[in-house]
Amino acid sequence: MKREKKPNILIIITHDTGRHLGCYGSGVDTPNLNKLAEEGVIFTNFFCTAPQCSPSRASLLTGRYPHNNGLIGLTHRGFRLNANELLLPNLLAQAGYSTYLFGFQHESPNPYSLGYQKIFKAKSNSCLDVTPLVIDFLENNKLKKPFFMMIGFSETHRPFPQYEGPVDNIEGFPYLPDVEDVRRDIASLNILVRRVDEKIGEILRSLDEADLRDDTLVVFTTDHGVAFPGAKATLFDPGIEISMIMRGPGGFEGGRKIEALLSNLDFAPTILDLCGIPIPTEMQGKSILPIIRGEAKRLHRQIFVEQTYHAAYDPIRGVRTDRYKYIRSFEKRPFWFPPNVDEGLSKEVARRFGYFNKPRPPEMLFDLESNPIERNNLVNDPECTDILKRMRLLLEDWMRRTSDPLLKGYVPPPPNARVTPPDSYTP
């Protein structure tokens, strides 16, 4: 049965958080997000198209790969979406929604061009400053039209607050050396995660008090993995894994876990489908509503991931199935690429352990079931020859189907874009 009343959409998006939340099993306390997951739906196998801020966020709003929507690098460095790109806020506004942006966005120098009708700016994009604006708006506005509200926090981007306490009880990351500096770095990240969780709790309570809960789909997500070596700006799982929690009308309830392999390409089609708005044929993602309704168990047998520019040029492409990951590098780079790794304690640990001197293989194949931290490269394993051929063909076919410019070689940046030289240590 078609819903007569279109749902409100409230999205909270953080920066560089990955799945570092208590409800995903991380050793950080996030009671408000845990509760949201317990009341709604948590997606445990959700990934972004690209492990960098602007390209990933653009895929969220366009339902298209970065090399198709044009945003293959960072907006503050001069990269841009294609002109006339179809964007979720614009499509919702055309369908009668009121569209609002609170705080941070990273898709355009002009957020009004994205389709936001009203923009609320705080003195900073921290959740500490953005949240009061959201609460004031919810408390003091009688919203007659359905609304689309994007709330962007700068957390959990570096720099982190300094953590001075003990680190013995801090859980490390399995893909990084288990040393004090890494644990201290994670403890500093945890400060920001807890801060975000507290402010999300305040927003959710305000939504309840405004009597908007039953009519509002609340979404929590992030753009890509955490800002640590081996995560952000890599195609390893810690770089492309994202949290996605939804609670509200349309079947997003009951504390369910959805384990299907999904991409943030699927987000915009899902929201349009939920709101009864036709999904443009240009969108490359799929609505997840059939999974929510129990009509399907999966949408994708594989997802595709990419990076072209972060601070520096690092063209890499990948394909991931439930079990295997194949990554191809199109330039000679170290295993972790220093100019694309944010400054911090863990970066210095990576330098000391030689990750910046170790060459990255041009091809990598991982069995995620037996080697989830992606260190045992199976490219030269004779028992994996057929798997390697299949994964290569999947990637090559996708690049051809989507007219990936990388097929023709070097992808130049836009005129006047700021690109860090590949031999730089800092971004």
Secondary structure, 3 states (H helix, E strand, C coil): CCCCCCCEEEEEEECCCCCCCHHHCCCCCCHHHHHHHHHCEEECCEECCCCCHHHHHHHHHHCCCHHHHCCCCCHHHCCCCCCCCCCHHHHHHHCCCEEEEEECCCCCCCHHHHCCCEEECCCCCCHHHHHHHHHHHHHHCCCCCCEEEEEECCCCCCCCCCCCCCCCCCCCCCCCCCCHHHHHHHHHHHHHHHHHHHHHHHHHHHHHHCCCHHHEEEEEEECCCCCCCCCCCCCCHHHHECCEEEEECCCECCCEEECCCEEHHHHHHHHHHHCCCCCCCCCCCCCCHHHHCCCCCCCCCCEEEEEEECCEEEEEEEEECCCEEEEEECCCCECCCHHHCCCCHHHHHHHHCCCCCCECCCEEEEECCCCCCCCCCCCCCHHHHHHHHHHHHHHHHHHHHCCCHHHHCCCCCCCCCCCECCCCCCC
